[in-house]
Amino acid sequence: MAGFRRGRLLLYLVSGLLAAVGIGGGQPAAAVEVAQAGASAPVARLSDAIIDLMRSASQTGARNRLDKFLPVLRDSYDLETALRIVAAPYFDKANPADRQALIDAFARRSAAQYVDRFDSYNGERIEMTGERAGPRSTTLVDTKLVRSGKEPVQLTYVVRQREGRWGIIDVLAQGDISQLAVQRSDYAGTLRSGGVPALIRQLDAGADSILASQTSR
């Protein structure tokens, strides 16, 4: 029950973040129903790429794995919406060049984290286990990473349709940990002290550090 309550609280937090930056609402019920069929598509693409990332870890260098994974991540996530939440209100106030540079740095850092976390393969598979309505016109796509001899890892993707396209905006780990909420907290000090340019530098440095540590293994 405690886990269920925490999961519900985090969904309300995500809903609050969406509302705070003016995201959500709006689609007629019929349109949502029709679009719902494609809500799992970006999660399926990302899941396939994660398994490929794991399988290639013993044969391919970290930078090559990142180069292959990065386009899939950019295609699967709605990075602009995620950053409007994570870096609010700084993202919306930045000039177009800085916004694009932040999207690029955020994507690269995120891809580097996947490369770091999924660096071996022992027969794992990712199963899609369900799809349900989420807050503020989002859809929740439930998955589990099945591991031999270990408990499966439960991940819930918060997916939203924008301009006719479904994209991931958040991930809830074990129903308890919102990636957006963690990132918003992690980046708050940098944004307050140096704005968007400082966060770009932080994200680029973080990606470089992860790749260097992978290369040295």
QUILINZI-V939925 format. One record per residue. SS is DSSP state (@ for helix, = for strand, . for the rest). OMEGA is omega as a letter, one per 20 degrees, with the letter a starting at -180 (NA if undefined). Layout:
# QUILINZI-V939925
SS:OMEGA / SS:OMEGA
This chain:
# QUILINZI-V939925
.:a / @:r / @:r / @:a / @:r / @:r / @:r / @:r / @:a / @:r / @:r / @:r / @:r / @:r / @:r / @:r / @:r / @:a / @:a / @:a / .:r / .:a / .:r / .:a / .:q / .:a / .:r / .:a / @:a / @:a / @:r / @:a / @:a / @:a / @:a / @:a / @:a / @:a / .:a / .:a / @:r / @:r / @:r / @:r / @:a / @:a / @:r / @:a / @:r / @:r / @:r / @:r / @:r / @:a / @:a / .:a / .:a / .:a / .:a / .:r / .:a / @:a / @:r / @:r / @:r / @:a / @:r / @:a / @:a / @:r / @:r / @:r / @:a / @:a / @:a / @:a / =:r / .:a / @:a / @:r / @:r / @:a / @:r / @:r / @:a / @:a / .:r / .:i / .:a / @:a / @:a / @:a / @:a / .:r / .:a / @:a / @:r / @:r / @:a / @:r / @:r / @:r / @:a / @:a / @:r / @:r / @:a / @:r / @:r / @:r / @:r / @:r / @:r / @:r / @:a / @:a / @:a / .:a / .:r / .:a / .:r / .:r / .:a / .:r / =:r / =:a / =:r / =:a / =:r / =:a / =:a / =:a / =:r / .:a / .:r / .:r / .:r / =:r / =:r / =:a / =:a / =:r / =:r / =:r / =:a / =:a / .:a / .:r / .:a / .:r / .:r / .:r / =:a / =:r / =:r / =:r / =:r / =:a / =:a / =:r / =:r / =:a / .:r / .:a / =:r / =:r / =:r / =:r / =:r / =:r / =:r / =:r / =:a / .:a / .:a / .:a / =:r / =:r / @:r / @:a / @:r / @:a / @:r / @:r / @:a / @:a / @:a / @:a / @:r / @:a / @:r / @:a / @:a / @:r / @:a / @:r / @:r / @:r / @:r / @:r / @:a / @:a / @:r / @:r / @:r / @:r / @:r / @:a / @:r / @:a / @:r / @:r / @:r / @:a / @:a / .:a / .:NA
